[in-house]
């Protein structure tokens, strides 16, 4: 009987993990970002909440802007292709309300 309870507990945990993963994949699929390469080390990401500028180098990445939460995994995938460093510095810079 104890083995069966353990089995059910594992099935529940795996189900929760699968649901969480499926939900995050669905939100990733809905987000569309455009990437413009200004230079090999300077990228601009256009997300649903605004533009994000990325300066990429061997020591890491500096991101300035306001990325959407759904675009973060996609941006990270692109940045991993540009640098081996896992260091990320992020400056959230909201749009100006003076315009």
Backbone torsions as a table, in degrees:
resi	resn	phi	psi	omega
1	UNK	NA	-39.0	179.4
2	UNK	-61.8	-40.0	179.5
3	UNK	-63.5	-39.0	179.5
4	UNK	-66.2	-40.7	177.4
5	UNK	-63.4	-42.0	177.4
6	UNK	-61.8	-41.4	177.5
7	UNK	-61.3	-46.4	179.6
8	UNK	-63.0	-39.3	178.1
9	UNK	-62.3	-42.8	179.1
10	UNK	-65.8	-39.5	178.2
11	UNK	-63.0	-42.3	178.1
12	UNK	-61.6	-46.0	-179.3
13	UNK	-61.7	-46.3	178.7
14	UNK	-63.5	-35.3	177.5
15	UNK	-64.9	-43.8	178.5
16	UNK	-63.3	-41.2	178.0
17	UNK	-63.1	-43.5	-179.6
18	UNK	-63.4	-43.2	179.7
19	UNK	-62.9	-43.0	179.1
20	UNK	-63.0	-43.2	179.9
21	UNK	-66.1	-43.3	180.0
22	UNK	-63.5	-38.9	178.4
23	UNK	-65.8	-40.8	179.4
24	UNK	-71.1	-33.9	177.4
25	UNK	-66.7	-38.0	179.3
26	UNK	-65.8	-41.0	179.3
27	UNK	-69.7	-33.4	176.8
28	UNK	-66.0	-37.4	-178.0
29	UNK	-68.0	-29.0	-177.9
30	UNK	-78.0	-28.6	-178.1
31	UNK	-80.7	131.4	176.8
32	UNK	-119.2	129.4	176.4
33	UNK	-123.5	146.5	174.0
34	UNK	-107.1	139.1	-179.1
35	UNK	-118.3	127.8	175.6
36	UNK	-117.7	125.3	178.2
37	UNK	-93.6	109.9	176.8
38	UNK	-77.6	-42.8	176.3
39	UNK	-149.9	165.5	179.8
40	UNK	-55.5	-25.2	-179.3
41	UNK	-108.8	8.3	-178.8
42	UNK	-134.9	116.9	-177.7
43	UNK	-122.4	152.1	172.4
44	UNK	-123.3	124.9	177.0
45	UNK	-104.9	126.5	174.9
46	UNK	-98.9	111.7	-179.1
47	UNK	-112.5	176.1	-178.5
48	UNK	-68.2	-20.1	-179.9
49	UNK	-104.9	-2.5	178.6
50	UNK	144.7	179.1	-179.6
51	UNK	-87.4	149.6	177.4
52	UNK	-130.6	126.4	177.3
53	UNK	-99.0	133.5	-179.7
54	UNK	-122.6	124.4	172.4
55	UNK	-102.6	115.5	-172.8
56	UNK	-108.4	131.5	177.8
57	UNK	-146.3	177.6	-178.3
58	UNK	-67.2	-21.4	-179.8
59	UNK	-89.0	-10.2	-179.1
60	UNK	145.9	-161.6	-175.5
61	UNK	-132.1	136.9	172.1
62	UNK	-109.1	119.4	178.1
63	UNK	-109.5	131.3	177.3
64	UNK	-128.7	123.5	179.4
65	UNK	149.0	-159.9	-177.4
66	UNK	-132.2	79.7	-179.7
67	UNK	-73.5	150.2	174.1
68	UNK	-76.1	155.3	179.7
69	UNK	-62.0	-37.4	-178.6
70	UNK	-70.8	-23.9	-178.7
71	UNK	-84.0	-15.7	-175.6
72	UNK	-56.6	-47.8	178.8
73	UNK	-62.5	-37.6	179.8
74	UNK	-67.9	-41.9	177.5
75	UNK	-62.3	-42.2	-179.4
76	UNK	-63.4	-38.6	177.4
77	UNK	-61.1	-44.2	179.8
78	UNK	-65.6	-41.8	-178.9
79	UNK	-67.5	-34.1	177.6
80	UNK	-62.7	-26.4	177.5
81	UNK	-76.8	-17.3	-175.3
82	UNK	-99.8	-25.5	-178.2
83	UNK	-145.2	148.3	177.3
84	UNK	-86.6	-13.7	-179.4
85	UNK	-74.8	141.0	176.9
86	UNK	-94.8	3.3	-178.4
87	UNK	-75.3	130.2	176.8
88	UNK	-133.4	126.9	172.4
89	UNK	-110.2	126.0	-176.1
90	UNK	-121.3	126.2	174.8
91	UNK	-114.0	110.9	178.6
92	UNK	-80.2	116.2	-175.7
93	UNK	-122.4	102.7	-178.1
94	UNK	-69.7	159.1	177.0
95	UNK	-66.1	149.6	179.5
96	UNK	-72.0	137.6	178.0
97	UNK	-94.1	3.8	-178.9
98	UNK	-84.9	-13.5	-175.2
99	UNK	-70.8	NA	NA
